[in-house]
Amino acid sequence: MRAPNRWPVASLAVLTAAVLLSVTTELLPTGLLPSMSRDLDVSAGRLGLLVTGYALMVALFAAPLGLLTGRIPRRRLLAGAVLAYAVSNVIVAVAPNYPVAAAGRLLGGLTHGAFWAMLAGYASRLVSPDRVGRTVAIVSGGGTASVLLAVPAGTALGVATNWRVAFVVLAGVSVLLLVAVLRVLPELPGTASVNPVPLRQVFRLPGLRPIMFSTAVTVLGYFAFSTYIAVFLLNAGLDEGQIALALFGGGVFGAVGLVLGGIFVDRHLRSSLIVSIGGMALAMAIGAVGRSSTVAALAAVALASVAMGAVPALLQTVTLRAAPGAGDPASALNASAFNVGIGGGALLGAVVTDTWGAAGLPLVAAVLTGAGAVAVVLLKVGAPQLRVAETPVGTPTERPVVATPETLAA
């Protein structure tokens, strides 16, 4: 029996809200960094480790947590993740010192790994196979809404009142979302509940390793640039008052990219990936060539934002297609690669900025994102690992499609 030929609007809305919560929890300290560093009596650089360390926890533990939680029913696992986000934000809100705040972020990073390891697989099992890509794009919209709305709103609230208030509000939103998860989402069995798949077998899938490589180097290049984008824009001639407007414009262009990715993801997945990552490499090249030009810098930011708006959903979808029936462990591996790029990009960008200045950022980013584009070009669109699984994704009452040794043979 195939999944019903309709959109599960309420379920997708809840999953989108969960993504918004997840990304906001990860990024909120970036907007509140000055006040948090003063209150916790640490340098801004050390406080920035609350974001970098968060990404590192995801990189290290997403895949193991995805494996360990493979037998847990999906709604129960998602509810646990939302509850853990609430606890993490409460710990940060009441933290009397930096070590306690770091402990709260540690819990958040572990939660993030488990959440992203199962999210795409859960969402894809709610719809028919021909709608998987658009479904992933819709749910990914929560991340765009977080960057455009939730993080700026949380920052404004923290500045107007106290940074701790912003984290308390975020914890309260988590509790409300927990209720929605339990009332709205269908229960689906864990993907390892029928036939557990060893992680090493999933990793040996011939189509998955180039995807993970492309993910890691593309995100590494993008975040090496974007983490220090304010410094780059200042170097290109913008003043501080114009940077916020430029970043908001980048967020709008990112939303455009997400919509475009959702339109083409199911019918033109490989070509959409090539265009998106190639476009990001082109954007970085424009920034490198015109590094002292305000126009070139803004054009680079706009084009890179459009590309990055589309890339996460496209990479999630191609990962699911590379591992039919083993989407959760494959997503966990790619989530690790993604967060290696986030954390590594921030560190790489710091080295580049200190060594060559902000003008060197887009050049390094162009090389890395170009390598990511080449990896996608080498993927064979007709290969078995890139086909949608023949067995249809089930309805909530059906057992999940599970990878077999034949499926996972390298």
N, C-alpha and C positions, 0 to 999 in steps of 0.2 A: 504494500500500500504506500503510495507516495504521500509526501507532505501535502497538506491542503494548498490549493492554488489561490492563496490569499495572503495578504501581509498581516502578520501578528502585531498590529500597531502598538497595543499596550505593552507587550513584552519587549519590543524593540525600544520603546520610549524609556522603559525602566533600565534596560541595558545601556542606552545612551547616557542616561543620568548617572549610572554607575561609572562610566568612563569619565564623565565630567568630574565626579567626585575624586576619582583616582588621580587624574592629571592635576587637579587643583591641589590635592594633598601633597603631591610631589613638588609643585612649582611655587606654592604660596610663599615660602621663605624668601624667594628671590626678590619679591616686591617689598618685603618687610625687613630686609637685611640690615639697614642702618639702625633702626630702632631695636631690633632683636640683639644686635651686637653690643649696643650700649647697655641694654638691660641685663644681658647675660655676662657682660664684662669680658668679651673676647674680641679679637680683631675681625674685621669684615671677611678677610681671607679664610680665617679658621671657621667662621660661621658658614661660609660658602661650602664647606665640606659637608654640611647637613644635606645639601643637594647632591654633590658629587658622590658622597658616601651612600646615599639613597640609591642612586643609579648603580653603584658597585654591588650593593646587596642583591639587586635584581639580576645583574649579570651573573653573579656567582650562584644564586640559589633558585632562579626561575625553573631551570630544567629539573634539578633534583626534587623541588617541591611539586612540579607538575607530575612527576613519576609517583611520588609518595601519596599524592591526593587523587590518583587516578581512579580509585574505587569509590570515592565519595560522590554521592548524588550531586548533580550540578547546582541545583537551587540551594541546597544546604551549604555547599562550598562557597557559593557567591554570597550568601547571607553571612557566613562566617567572615569572609573578607571585608564586607561592608562594616560589620561590627568591629573588626580589628582596626579599620581605618578610624572609626570613632574613638576607640581607646587610644590609638596613636596620637590623634589630634588633642585629646584631653591631656595626655602626658606632656605634650609640648606646651600646651596652654598654661599648665600649672607649674612647669619646670622652674625650680629655684636657681638652677645653675646650668651650665653648658652640658655636663655629663648626663644629666637627667633628660635634657632636650634631645641629646644624641641617642639616648636609649629609646625615646619615643619614635624618633626617625628610623632607628634600627627595626623596630616592629613594623613601621610603615613600609620599609623597603622589602622585608620578608613578605608582607601582605601583597605588595605590588607584584612580586614574582609569581605568587600563586594565582592572583587575579588575572594577569595577562597570559598565563599559561593555559587557562581554560576559556577565556572570553570568546575568541574567534570560533573555537569549536562549538561552544554552546550556542552562539548566535546562528552558526551555519546549520545547525540541526533543527532550527525552528522554521525553515523555509525549504522549498524545493531546490534541487541542485542548480537550476539555471538562474537562481536569484542570490546565490551565496555572495558573489562579489558586491552587489549593490547593498546587501544586508550588512556586510562588514563596513562598507563605506558609510552607511547610515549611522551605525553604532560609533564609528570613529568620529563622527561629527561632534560627539561629546567632548573630545579633546580640543577641537577647534573652538567650541563654545567656551571651554575653560580658559583658553588663551585670550580670546576676545572679550569675554565678559566676566567670568568668575574670578580669575586671578586679579584683574584690575579692580573689581568690586571689593574683593577681600583686602587688597592693598589700601584702597581708599578708606574702608572701614577701620583698618588697623591704624592708619595715619590719623584719622579723625578722632579715634577713641584711644585704643591701646592694642598693640599687636596681639596680645593674648585673647582679646575679644574676637578677633577674626578666626582664631583656631577653635574657640568655643562654639561659634556659629557654625563652622564647618563640621564640628562633631555633632551638633544638633541636626544638621542636614543629613548626616550619615544615619542617624537613628530613624528619621522619617523615611529615608530610602530603604532602610532595612524592612520596615513595615510593608512598603510597596513590593519589595522582592518576594516576601513571604506570601503576599496576597495575590500577586499578578502572575509571576513567572511559573511556567510548568516545571514539574520535576522530571529530570532526565537522569538515567543511570550514568555513573562514571564510565568513561570510555575504556577503562581497564577492568570493568566489572565482569566481562565475559571472557576475554583472552588478553591478559596483560602483555604489553609489548615492551621488550627491553629497550632502553634508551639508546644503547649502542647500535641496535639494529635500525632504529629510526635515523640515527645520524649517518648510517651508511647508505641511505637512499641516494641514488646517483643524482637526483635533481635538487636535493636539499642543500648540499654543501656549497654549490655556487650561489644559491640564494642567500645563505648565511653570510658568505663572503661579501656579496654585494650589499647586504644590509649593514654589515659592520663598517665597511670602508665608506659607504655613502653617508651614513649617519655620523661617522667619525669626522668626515670632511665638513659636513653641514654644521655640526655643533662646534667644531674648532673655530668656524667663522661666526656663527650666530651667538655664541656665548659672549663674544667680545664685539658684538655688532655696534654697540654704542661708541666704543673707542674708534672703530673703523669709520663710522659716520662723522665723528668729530674731526678725524684726520682728513676727511673728504671735504670739510668746509661747513658742515651744519653746526649750529650752536645748540646748546643743551635744551633750550626751549623747543626746538624743532624735532628733537630725537623721538620724543613720545609720540608725536603725530606720525612720524615715519614708521615707527614700530606698529602703531595701530593700523596704518595703511598696509603694512606687511601682513598683519592678521587678516585683514579683509581679503587680500589676494590669496592667502592660504585657504580661506573658505571657498573662494572661486575654484582653486585647485581641487579641493575635496569634491565639489559638485561635478567637475569635469571627470575626475577619476571614477566617481560613481556611475557616470553615464556610459563610460567605455570599458569598465573593468570586466564585465562578464563576456563581452563579445570580442574584445581586442586587448586581452590582458598583457601579452608579451610586448606588443607594439606600444601600449600605453606606458609600460615600465621603461622601455627604451627611451621614449620621448620625455618622460618625466625626469629620470635620472640624468639623461643627456642634457635636458634643459637646465638642470641644476648645475651641471659642469660648465655649460655655456655661461650661466649667470656668474659663476665664480670667475671665469675667464674675463668677462666684461669688467668685473670689479678689479681684477688684477691689472688689466691694461689701462683702465681709466681710474686708477686708485686715488688720484688727486682731483678728480672731477666729481662735483656734486651730482650732476645728472647721471653719470655712469654708475655712481654708488647707489643712487636711488633705483635705477633700472635693474641693477644686480639684485638688490633686496627684493624688488617686486617679482622678478622672474624666479628667484630662488624660493620665494614664499609660495608662489603658485605650484611649483614643482613639489615642495615639501608637503603642501596640502594634500596632494594626491598620493605620494609615495607610501605612507604607512599602510593605507588600506590595500593598495596594490600588492605590497610585499606580504601582507597577511593572507591575501587571497591566493597568491602563487604558492605560498607555503602550504596552505590547505590542499591545493591541487597536487603538490609534490608528494603528499603523504596521505592518500585516500584511506580513511579509516583509522589514521593515527594522527589526527589533526591536533589534539591537545599536546602530546609530547613534542610534535614538530613546532607548534606555536611557542612552546616553552623554550626550545632551543633558539628560535629566532628572536624571542623576547630577550634572551641573554645576549645575543649578538647585537640587538638594537641598543641595549643599555651599555654594552662595552663601547659602542660608538658615542653615546651621550657622555659617559664619564671620561672616556679617553679623549674625546674631542675637547672637553673643557680643559683638561691637563695639557693637551697638545697646543691648544690655542694660547695658553699662558706662556708656554715655552717660545712659541713663534713671536708673540707680542713682545716678550722681554728680549728676544734675540734680534729680530729684524724690524720690529715695530708693527703697528696695525696694518700697514700696507702689504705685509707678507702673508696675511691671513687668507685672502681670496686665492692667491697662487697655490698655497698648500691645499686648500679646499678643492680647487679645480683638479689637481692631480688625483686626489683621493676619490672624488665623486666620478671622475672620468674612469677610474678603475672599476668602480661599481657599475657604470654603464656598460663597459666592455664585458663584465661577467654576465650581465643580463643578455647581451647580444649573443653570447655563446650558448645560452639555453636553447634547447630545441623544442619549438612549440608543439611538434607532433609526437614528442617522446611520451611513453606511457606514464611517466611520473608527472606529467603536466595535464593529464586528462582528468576531468571530473569522474569520480567513482561511478561505475555503472550501477551499483546497488544504490537505490534512492535513499536519501536521508529520511529517517522515520519521523512520525508524529510523536508527541510526548509519551504515548503508550507503547511505542515500539522499542525494541532493543537497538542500541546504536550499531552502526557499521563498524567493525573492528578489523584492524589490519591482520593479515595472516602472514606466516613465513614466506609464502609465495609472493605476496604483495611487497614485502620488505627485502626480498633478495637483492643483493647489490649486483 
